[in-house]
């Protein structure tokens, strides 16, 4: 029996609204932007805090003296593979720009700079542009403005210098975000408004959260000499000193982490292949291509292996597909993951310069009266009239408009990512077994012959890869999908339209619509009854009295789908290791990462999934909060079974 089942959390039930990063029901996932007073151009102010963003002596000179020199930079990053800065209070972004500029100017710089910052009240894009209109670093400032994300809660990854400089920007409450970050910092920038005016960014609770991201040798710098702050740092294992201050401040604080006792890091958060410089990615579809691109940007040479004779020939070979975020009432893991993934896809498509249909309308029977209006860069609620104007044709219902969503050719996207990665392709080679070695993994064919070996292997294929997943295969379902091509469409929207089904214009007067879903069905033939289902959904989207007639045409493909409608991204349990009652405590097999179960959201999920795979393998800051890491962890189903009563 055919049905069009959207992933769980795929649409906002009537009467619901989303929530904030703190989880308050009935609120929006948008954050509250900063209100900036530009009356004094030398020192923009924040009226809400009664303070200025930086010294009147200059933002960049202050950043260079206090935060860069105060943390022993650029010397401390020289000769290193990666250097991670963690900042409290992004503000106008001058500390980031100064650090990026120092990295650029240093011929002995680290290979990669990761700058992580949290901000409760980020600037609107227009205000950010105004703040940097006369920047001494115009090129860098303009790149920051151009990549500025929609002001939605959570982590946003902004990529610069071909991926060698990354800004991981957390929008929302610092207390919530610092608890959810998974990273080890080499330098801490303590910024934000004065402790008396913004005490939550300086108290012992927050400093303790920061210390959890420190390792021996991590340094701290701040312009403040607040005594309670210095006492708290000392109690947390930092050696604290006063140093010459900047401008009218005679002193500032510097510190170095030198604890007497080191807490043990959770086994499940350890990098899976921290020293890998070569990797094999199994699967030449969207998932595999995204993993190869993310890994090569981290300095790992990739070989992509696939049993089929070309890339994107399985489910990633569909002629068109949608990408967009989702909403649900409590802004739970599905909505948050899909939002992060959709924004990552939007950014990656811009970097690749890949042509695609931009903007997507998702129809609803009606929208709640308090429909979210606070994140216009991510999603907007439109009346039927306004939505119809955008679609260039009549729509019977209101819609959510995703300006950064859209539709594209997934095979073209796959090829673009593979080309950008420079990965070596080994096609037409099926992998039948993996064999662990002291140095990594060997890939064997059906006769037991060696195909390739590397210290890191990523399982990023579709249903043909199930035998390699072992017990994990039981948590996945092979789902058949059939989509339909209408060569001459009576209703032809200018934008991709989704709802119960979807419609994507083919640019030649026809369109693709669909799609059916049947679990466990391996029939490869186009079926008239499935086409009838697709055309009936198309007619309902279009408001037609009856479905159109069309010759049997379309495509059949299969996808892997998990019961909770989220992907599987992460490491597998180490054989013989004790079963932990928390995913972060579970020991993992070294050198092996799973990236699969993309359901019908391969385009939306690929970019973020690839970045996450690279971070999990190499130990760089994770681009997702800890709660979302658990939500996509491949071992989550096994943990749920262990927790069932009576086991």
N, C-alpha and C positions, 0 to 999 in steps of 0.2 A: 504494500500500500504506500502510495507516495504522499509526502507531506513536505511543507516548507517550514522547517523548525529553525528559527533563529537561535544563535547561541544564548545560553542563559545570561540574563542581564543585558541583552542586546538592545532593548528599547525601554523607554521610560513608561511604566504603567500609568494609566490615567490618574490624575490627582497627585502625582508624586513630584518631588523635587529632589535635587542632589544634595550632598552634604559637604561640609568643609573638611580640611585635612584633620581636624580634631574629632570629627565624627558626629557633630551636632546634627540631629535630624532636622530636615526641612530647610537647610541652608544650601548655599551654592558652592560648587567646587572652585569657583573663582575666588581669588584673594582680593583683599582691599588694597587698591593702589595707593602709593604715597602722594601726598599733596605737597608740592615743592614751591617755596617762595623764592623767586628769582630776582627779587628787588635789588639785592646786592650781588652782582655777577661774580664777585671774588669769593663769595661764601654763600652759596645756596643754602636755604634753611628749611627745616621741617617744623612748621608751626605746631603740629600735634605733640612734639617732644620739646619744643622751646629750645632747640639747639641747631647748630649748623652742621653741614655734612663734612666739612673739612676746614682746616686752618686757612685763614685769609692769606697766609704766606704762600699758599699754593698746594693743590691736591697732590700733584705728582711729586714735587719735592718732599712733601710729608710722607708719601708712600715709600719713596726711595730711602729716606732716612730711618723711619720708624720700622717699617715692615720688611723691606728687602735687606738693608744693612743690619737691622736688629735681629734677623734670622740667619746672619752669616752668608747671605747670598750676594753674588752668584757662586762664591767658592764652594758651598756645600753641595750644589747639584752637579758640579763638574765631573765628567767621566762616568756619570750614572746612567742607567737605562731609563729610569723613571723617577720623577720627583713630584710629591703630592703636597699641595698646600690646602689647608682647611681654614676657612675664614668665617667669623661670625659677623654678619651685617654687610651685605654686598653694597648697599647704598647706591652711589652713582657709578660704581664700577671702576673707580680710579686705581684702587689697589691691584685689581686684576690687570688693567691696562699697563700699569707700571711694571708689574711682574712679567707680563708677556713681552714688553719692550726690553727689559733686562735680559730675558732669555734670548731674544732675537739678537741682541748686541754682543752676546758672549760666544766667541768661537769655540769655547770648550764646554758649551752647554750640555745638559742631559739630553738624551734622545727624545724624551717625551715629558711634557709638563702637564700635570692635571691640577686644575685649580677648582676647589670645591667651596661653595659659599652658600649660606642660607640667608633668606631675607623675608621678613613678614610682610613688608609693605614695599614691593618693587615699583619702580617707575613705569608709567605708561610709555610706550614707544616714542611718542611725540615729545614727552618731557625728557626722556633719555637723549634724544637728538638735540634738544635745546641745551641740555647740560653740557654737551660736548661740541657745541657749534664752533667754539674757538679752541678746541683741544690742541695742545702741542703734538699730539699723536693722532692726526686726523685719519690716517689710513686704518689704524687699529680701532679707533673709536667708531668709524663708519661700519667696519665689519661687525662690531658688537651690535650696533643699532640694526643692521640688516638682518642679523640672526636672532634678534630679541624674540622670545617666545610669547605665545598667548599667556595671559596672567592666570593660569590655572594651578591649583595646588599640586605639589609633588616635585619630582626631580626632572629637570630638563637638561639634556646634553647638547651643548653648543660646540661644534667642531671647527677648528681653525688650522691653518698651516698643513692642509692635507691630512688632518688627524693627529698631528704631532703636538698640538696644543688643544686641550679640551677644558671647557668650563662646564662643570657639573653644578647647576644652579638649582637649589632647593627653595621653593616658594611655599611659605606657610610658617607656622610656629616653630621657632628654633628648638624648643624643648622636644617637640614631637619629631622633628626631622633628625636631630642629632642622635636620638635613640634608635632611629631606623636606618641610619647610614651604616654601610659595611665597607670599611676602608682602614688603612693605616696611613697616618699623616706624617710627613717629614718636618713640616713647619706649620705653626698655628698663628694666624693673624687674629688678635682679639680687637675687634673694632665695634662700631655701633655708637650710639649716642652716649653721653656721659652716664656713669653708673647711677648718679642720683636721679637722672631723668629717664633712664631705661634699665632699671635694676635687674630685669629678667635675663638680660644678656651677660650679666657679670656675677651672678650669685654662685654659691658653692655647688648647687645642684647642677647648673649648666656646666660649670668648669669640670665637675666630675664626669659628665657625659663626654666632654671633650677629651679628658684624659684617657678614656677607654679607646680612643683612636690613636693614642700616642704609643711610640715604641722607644726603647732606650736611645737617647740622642735627639729625639724630637725637640725642636726649639720653639719658643714662644716669644712674641714681641707685641707690645701695645704702647700707645702713647699715655695710657692711664697709669697712675701710681697709687690707685685706690688700695688702702691697707687691707680691708677684708678680702679683696681679690688676691693680693700677694700672699696673705696667710693661707687662703684656700689652696692656691697653687703649691705652696710648700707642703701642706698636709697631704697632697695628692702625689708627692714624689718628685716635684720639680725643684731644681736648684734655682733660686730667684735672686736677681740682682737689679740694682738701679743703674741706668746708663744715661749719658747726656741726651737731653730731649731735643725736640725740634722747635725752632722759632721761639715763641715766648714761653715755652715749657722747659724749665731747666733740667727736668729728669723724665725718664720713661722707664718702663719695666721690660726686662728680658729674662728668659728662663730656659732651662734645659731639663728634659725628663731623665731622671736617674733614680728610679725606684729601687727600694731594697728588695722587694719581691715582685716577680713578674707573674701576672695572672696567666693561666693556660688559655691559649686560643681555642675556640670551639673547633672540633675536628672537621665538621661540615662546612666551615668557612675557610679552611685552608685552600690555597690555590692548587689546582689539579695538575698543572704542568708548568711551574713557575719559570723554569729555565729552558723551555722548549723554544727552538728556533726553526723547527720544521713541523708541519702538521699535515695529516691526511684527512680530508673531508669526504665522507661517503655520501653522495647525493649531489647531483648537478641541477637541482631545482632552486626555487626561491630560498629555502632554508640554507642549503649548502653554499649557494653563491653569497648570501649575506654573511655567513660565518667566514668564508674565505676572505671577503673584503675587510671585515673587522679585524681578523687576525693579521692580515698583511699590513694593515695600518699600525699594528702593534709590533711590527718587525719580525713576524713569523712567516716564512716561506711556505706556501700551501700547494698541495696537489689535490685536485678534486677528481674522485673516482666515481664512475656511474656505470651500471650494467647496460644502459641504453646507448644508442650510437650518437646521441647529441644531447646538449643541455636542454632542460625544460621540456621534456617529452612526455612526462606523466601528468599529474594534476596541474603542474605549473605551466603546461602547454595550452591551457584554455585560451581562446582568442581574446578574452576580455574579462576583467574582474574588478570588483569594487574595493575601496579602502576608506575607512572612516572610523571614528571612535564610537563610543556608546554612552548611554546614560542609564542610571537606575536610581531608585529612591534614596538609598543610603550611601551612594558613591562607594560601593564595596569593591572588593578585589577585581571583579570583572570590569567594571567601569573604569577603575583607576589604571589597570593594566592596558586596556584597550585605548584609553586616552593617551597614555605615555607612548604606546606603540604607534598610534596614528600620527602623533606629532613627530616622532622619530622618522617615520616614513616620509612625511612632508619635508623635513629637513634634508633627508638623504636624496630625494628626487631632485630637490633644488641643487644640491651639490653635484649630482650626476648630470644635470641639465637634460633629463629625460622628458621628452614630450608626453603629455597625458591630458586627459579631460579633468579640469580642476573645478571643484565644487560639487557637492552632492546633496540631494534632498531626500530626506526620509519621511514618508507620509505617516500621519497619525489620524485616527478617526476624529479625535479632538485633542487639543493640548490643554493641560491644566491652566487655570486662570493665573497661577503664580509661576508660569513657565520661566525657566532661567533666562535672564538677559545679561548676566554679569560677566560672560566670557566670550565677547563677540569674535575674537580671533579663533575660537575653537568651535562654538556652536551657537546658533541663534534660532529663536522661535519665530516662525513666519506664518502669517495668516494665509489662507488658501489663495487670496488675491495676489499677495506679494510673492508667494511661492510660484504661482502660475506665471507671473511676469518673468521670474528668473528662469523658469523652465521653457518659456516661449510657447507654451501650450496650456490649455485648461487643466487644472488639477482640482479634484473634487474635495480635497481635504487640506488642512494646514500641514506644516512640515517643520522638522528640524533641519536647519541648513548648516552643513559642515563645510566652511569655506576652504579648509585645507584638505578635505577629502576629495574623492573623485573616482576615476576609473582609468585603467591602463591595460596594456598588453603584458601579461605577466612574463611571457617568454622574452620580450624585449627588455624588461626590467632585470630578469635573470642574466641575460647576456651582458647588459651594461655593468652589473656588479662584478661579473666574472672578468670582464675586460679591465675594469678599474683595479681589480685585485692583482692582475698579472699572474694569476694562479696557473699552474700546469694542469692540463686536462688529460685524464686517462679514461677514455670512454669505451663502451662496449666490453667492460670487464666487470663481471659479477663477483661480489665478495660472498663467500660461503661461510667463512669462519674468521674469528679474531683470536690471536694467540698472544698472551702476555709474555713479555721478556723482561730482563733486568733493566733494559734501557727504554722500554716503551711497549709498542704493539707491532705485531706482524699481521698482514692481511693475506688470507689464503683463498685460492679459487676452489672450484668443485673437486679438483684432483689433488688438493693439498699443496699445490705449488705457490710459492711466494709471489705476490703481486707488488707489494710495497711494504715499507716499515717506517715508523716514525715514533718519536717520543710522545706525540699527541695525536689522538684520533677523535674525530667528531662524527657521531652518527646522526646525519641530517637528511636521511632519505625518507621515502614514503612507505607504502605498505609492503613493497618488496623487501624492505629491510627488517621486517618483523622477526625473522629467525635470529638476527644478531642481537635482539633486545632481551633475549632470555625471558625471565619471569615478568618483565615489564610489559611484554606483548599482551598479557592477559588484561591489562588496564586500558587497552586501546581497541577500538572498533573500526573495521574497514567499512567505509560508507561510499556507496555508489551515488554519483550525481550526473544528471543529464541536463544539459542546457540546450536551448533552441535558438535557431537563427531565422528571423523574419526578413526575407529579402526586400519586401516593400511594406513598411509599417504604416498603418492608418493613423497611429498616434506616435509622434516622434519628438520626445523631449530634448531640449538643447543640453540639459545636464543629466547625468545619471540619476535615476530615481529608484528608491528602494522602499520597501514596506513589507507586505506579505511575500512578495517576490522582488524582482528588480528588472530594470530595462536600461540597456547601455547602447547608445547609438553607435553604428559602425562607420559613420562618416560618409556613407554612400546611399542614404535613404532607407537603409534597413537597420535592424538592431538585434542585439542578443538579449534573451530573457530567460529566466529560470529561477531557481533550479530545483530539481527533485532531490530527495535524499532517501536512500534505502540502505539500511544496515545489513552487512554481510552478503550483499548481492554482487556477484562477480560477472554478470551478463554484460558483455562489451557492445552489444548491438543497440542501435537507436530503437526506441520503442514508441509506437504511436500513442499509447495511453499516457506515457510520460510527457510527450509533446503536448497532448491535450491539457494536462495539468499545468504546464508552463504557460500555455496560451490563455487558460482561464485566469491565472494570476495576473498575466499581462492585461487582460481585459478589465479586471477589477482595479488595477493601478490607473488605467486609462479612463475609467468610467464608461466603458463601452457596454452596450446592451448585450452583446454576445461576443465570444472569442472570434478572432479572424481565422480564416482558413489559410494554410500554408503547407507547402511540400515538406515531407519529413527531412529535417536538416538540423544539425547541431553537433554535439560532442559528448562523449561519455568519458568520465575519469573517476578516479577513486581517491579518497582522502582518509587520513587517519584522524580519529576523533576520540577524545577522552570523555568520560561520563560527566565531568564538571565543566566541559567546554573551555578549558584552558590548555595551553601547550605544555609539553614536557621539556624542560630545559634545566640541565644540571648534571651532577655526577651520580654514579651508581654505587650501591653499598659495597664496601670492601668485604670479600668473602671471609668468613670466620670472625669478623668484628662483632662485638656485642650490639644488639638492637637497641638503639637509643630511643628515649621517649620524646625527643625534640629533633627536628630535622637538622638544626645547626650543630648538633652533637654527634651526628652519624658519620663515622669514618667512611671515606669514599675511595674507590679504585683510582689510583693515580693515572694520569694521562688519558682518561676517557671521559668524554662529555656527550650527552644526548641532547639533541635539538630536533624534536619531532612533534607529531600530534597537532598540526596546524589547522585542522578542520577546514572550514571554508574561508579562513582569514589569513591565508599565506601572504598576500600582498601587505596587509596591515601589520602583521607581526614580524616579518622577516628582518627589517632593519634593527629593531630593538633586540630581537633574539640573537642576532649575530654579535652585537655589542656585548650582550650578557654572556655569551659563550666565551668571548675573548677575555672578559673580566674574570670569569670563574676559572678559566684555565691559567691565566697569568698572574692573577692576584691584584689587578688594578681596581680602583674604586668601582663598586658595582653601580650600574646605572638605574637600579631599582631599589626601593625601600625593602628592608628585611622581611616585612610581612608579605610583599609581593614575590620575593624570592621563594618563600615557602609556598606561595600559592601556585607556582609553576614548577616546583621541585618534582622530579620524576619519582621520588620515594614517598610522596604524600599519600598515595593510595595504600601502600603497605603500612604506613603509620596509622592510617585510619582503621585498617583492619585489626591491627594490634590493640587499638584502643576500644574495640567493640566489647561490650559487657559479656562476660562468660568465656572470653578467650583464655 
